[in-house]
Amino acid sequence: MDKLTQRLNEEMNSWIGDLVTNSDLSSEKLLKQYSYEYCIKEEIINYFSENIISDNFEEFLLDKEDTLSYLYVEYMKDDTANIHNEIEGFVSNLYYRLKAISKMP
């Protein structure tokens, strides 16, 4: 495991630990409030564990105080990152596939 991926995993474990330890929310409310952030952060970690990036970019990221939070915030600021469009496309495609193989109106 490279330095960046190891650091991202450590930051994720710390974030999860802090959520559980420092929250007075019920488990259900914690899940509702943080599940999206958890999934996106996991995907960010997966990306860096499966892809090679330039040394300069890796050093830039390692210089950040909390790299995982930095990447998550940048993702959320990115106008192209719109989960609603993805789900809309998925549901539309699913409907047309099911319609083609069944007698759905």
N, C-alpha and C positions, 0 to 999 in steps of 0.2 A: 504494500500500500504506500503510495507516495505521500509526501508531506501535506499537500493540500487536502487530499481525500481524508487522511487521518485527522487533520484539524477540523474539517467540516463535520466528521462523525463525532468528534469530541464536543464541538459546539452544539450539535443536535442533542447529544446525551445530556449536556448541561442544561439546555433549554427545557427539555422534557422534565428533568429533575426539578428545576425551578418552578415549572408550572404546577407540578403535583405538590411540592412542598409549600409553596407560597400562596396557594389559592384556597379560598374558602368556598369555592363553587362546588356544586355536586359533580360527580363524574359525568353525568349526562350534559350538564351545562358546559363543562370543560370541553367535552367532545364537540358540542355544537359550536363553541366559540373558536376552537383552535384546530379543528380537523383539516380545514382547507390549507391553513398555513403549514401544518405537519406534512400533508401530501406534497405540496409544492417544494418544501425543503428537502424531502426525501428524493424527489425527482431531480433537484439540483445536485444533490450528492451523487445520485446514480449517473447523471451526465458526466460529472468530472471523474468518476471511477471507470467509466467506459470509453472516454475520449481523451485524446492527447491534445494539450494546449501548449502554446509557446511558453518558453521559459520566462520571457518578459511579462506575459499576462499572469502567469503563476506567481511571480514575485510581487506584482502589483496587488494581487488578491491576498497574498500572505502578509502584506504590509497593513492590511485593514485590521482594525481592532477586533471586530466580530465579522468575519468573512461571510458566514452563512446568513446573518441578518442583513448585511450589505447586499448580498446577491438577491435575497428575498425582496427587499425594498425596491431594488432596481427592477426586478421582475414585475412588481406591482405597479410601478410607474410606466411600464412599457405598454403603450396603447394597443399593440398587436396581441398582447396576452389577455384575451377575453374568453373566459371559460363559457360564457353564455352562448357565444357563437359556435363553439365546439359542440356543446350539448344540442343546440338547435340543429346543427348539421347531422349529428348522430341520430337524433330522433326522426328527422326527415328521411334520412337514408334507411333507417330501420322500418319505418312505415311503408316505404315503397318496396323494399325487399319482401316484407310480409304480405303486402298486397299482391305482389307478383306470384307468390307461391300459395296463396289461399284465396278464399272468396270474400275477403274483406271489402266493404264498399269504399 
